[in-house]
Amino acid sequence: MTRITCLAMAMLALMASAAYARPIDWQAELDRCRALRQNMAPLLLAGEGTSGVARSGVAARRCVWIERRTARRNITGGDSR
């Protein structure tokens, strides 16, 4: 049983490291953030919180991170709001 557990933990570690190793398609991420912002704006104006709109805020936090990174790297479209 412990061998299976150790093997499963090793596989999870390998999969997790591979998930973060992929290159980021900045333009596609910026497009997703723009779409999210357009969908969120009416709901936020209606009084809904970010957690109710963006899956506990994960998508909103990722968009903030993407927008900051693109602005720092001077990627086209990164500083548009």
N, C-alpha and C positions, 0 to 999 in steps of 0.2 A: 504494500500500500504506500509506503514512503517513497519507493522508487517512482511510482506513478505521480505522486504529488510533486516530487522534485522535477520530473520531466515536464509536467504541466507548468510549473513555475518558470522553468527555463524557456519553454515555448512562448509563454506570455511575455517574458522579458525581451525575447527576440522580436516578437510581433510589435511590441510597443516601440522599440527603437526604430524599427523599419517604418512605422507610421509617421514619425516625425522627420524622417530623412528625405521625404519627397520634396521636390522644388515647388515653390509657390507660384501659381499663375496669378500675378498681381492684378492684371486687368479683369480677369474673371471674378476675383475676390472683390474688387472695387464695384463691379456691376452688381454682385450679390448684395453688397452693403447699400448701394443706392436703392435697390428694390426693397430691401428691408426697411430703410428709412422712409420710403414712400408709403409702405404699408403700415408702418408704426405711427406716423405723424397723426393721422385722424384719431387713432385709438388713444394716443397719449393726450391729445387735446380734449378727448371725451372723458378723461380722468382715469383711464386704465394705467396701471403701473407697468414698468418695463418687464417685470417678471411674468405678468399675465400675457404679454405680447410676444416675447422673444425667448421662449423656452428657458425660463429661469434666468434670463439675461445673458446666457452663454453666447448667443449669436450677436447680441449688442456689444458685449465685451470684445469678441473677436473682431467685429467691425472697427471698433475704436483702435485696437491694436494694429489692424491692417492699415487704417488710415494714417496712423502715426508713423508706421514703418515706411509707407510709400512717400510720405512727406520728407522724412529724413533721407531717403535714398534718391530723392528727386525723380521719382517715377511719374510719368505722364498721367495726369488725372488724380494724383495722390492728395493734392491740397484742395480739391473742390469739395464744397459742402453745400 
